[in-house]
Amino acid sequence: MENIREWKMIRSVLLALIAIFIALPAIAAEGVINVQSPHSVKETADRLNDVLTSKGMTVFNRIKHSEAAAGVGIQLADAELIIFGNPKAGSPLMKCQLSVALDLPQKALVWSDDQSTVWISYNDPAYLIKRHAISDCDAVILKISKALAGITKAAVTE
């Protein structure tokens, strides 16, 4: 009985992950920024990690979705989620609208599409204004947008 419950839970999680990866291109037009990388997924993720730590960010976790899926017999394109943040950037945004904490800390998905093109995808901070009905916080959003653009550019530059 215990094994059946575990299998149902694993199956539910995997179906959700698959739905996310299938929907990712459609989501891109709705608040996701995609930056192409000339490097492999692993190298891009490592470079992004290095840039983040050099900028004083904390990398909370690196989740290798494709490896986790392979562990249960499902083949996914190479994909790694990096969860990172810094209270100096996130706290002022949360002060503007606390519900934005649902989207913090920041996340970046490093992934390979079906053409073997590698991407870094992350939530567009400007989209958070719409999602959380944030007002009078343009300077904070602009600062975060510039920081994320600079970080991803540094990670993908030759």
N, C-alpha and C positions, 0 to 999 in steps of 0.2 A: 504494500500500500504506500509506504514511504517513497519508494522509487517512482511510482506513478505520479505522485505530487511533485517530486523534484523534476521529473521530465516535463510535466505541464508548465512549471514555472520557467524552466530553461527554454522551452519552446516559445512561450509568450515573450520572453526577453529577446530571443533571436528574431522572432517575427517583427518586433518593434524596431530592432536594428536594421533589418532588411528594408523595412518601410522607410526608414530615415535615409538610407543610401539610395533607394530608388527615387525618393522625392527630392533629393538634394538639388538636382538641376532646376526643378520647379521652384524651390525655396530661394534659389539664388537671386531671383528677381524681387523677392520680398524680404529684403533686409540682410542679405548675406553678401559679403565681399569676397571675391575669389581672386587670388594672386597666383599666377603661374610660376612654377619653379623649374629650372633646368636640371635640378638634382633629383636623385632618387627620393622616395618617401623617407627612408631612414636618414639619409644625409640632410634632407630638408628639415626633418624634425630635430635632428641633433644641432643643426645650425640655428634653428629657431630657439631651441633651449639655451644655447650659448649666448645668443643676442639678448634674450630675456634676462638671464642672470647677470650679464654685463651691464644692463640698464637698471639693476637693482630690484627687478621683479622676483617674486617667489614663484617657483614652479612647484605646484602642489602635487601634481600627478601627471603621468604619461600613460595613457591607456591604449594598448595595441589591439584595436578591435578585430583586425584580421587574424591575429594570433589566437585570440579568445574564441573566435568563430571556428577556426581550424581545430581547436581542442574539442569541439562537439561535432566535428565532421561537416562543417559548412565552409565552403570556400568563398571568401570575400576578396575584393580588390584590396591591395595594401592600404591600410588606413590607421592613423594614430592620432588620438585626441590629446592635446596638451592643455592642462588647466593651470592658469597662472593669474597673478594679480599683485596689487600693491595698494595698501590702504590710502596712500597719498593720492592715488588716482580714483579709486572706487568710492571712498568715503564721501568726497564732495558730491559725487553723483547720487549717492544714496541720500544725502542731505536734501537734495532737490526733490527726490521722490523715492521713498523707502522701498516701494515695490520693485524697483530696479534691482534690488538685491537678489531677486529670483534669477537674474541673468548674470550675476557675479558669483565667483570670480570669472574673469574672461576665459574663453575657450577658443582654441584654434584647432581645426581639423586638417591634418596633412594627409592627403589621399591621392590615389591614382585613378583616373577615369578609364573607360573602356578602350581608349586610344593610347593608354600608357602615359598620358600627360599627368604630371604631378601638380597639385594645387595646394595652397594654404587657403582655407576658408574660415571666416570669422564673422560674428555679428557686426553689422554696421551700427556704430554708436548712434548715428542719426535716426536709425529705425527705432531705437529705444525711446526716443522722444514720443513717437507715435504709439508704440506698444504700451508705455506706462504713463501716457498723458503728462509728460514732463514739460514744465514751462519755466521761463526765466533761468535757463541753465545752459545757454548757448556756448558760453566761454568754456565751461567744463567739458561739454560734448566735443567742441572743436579741439581742445587739448588732447582728449583721449583719441579722437579720430586721427590726429597728426601723429601721435605716439604709435598707434597700431600700424599706420601706413609706413612709418619709418622702420619699425621693427620687422615687418614682413618684407619690406624692400631689402633690408640688410640681410635677411635670411636667404633670400633667393638670388642675390647678386653674386656674380661669378667671383 
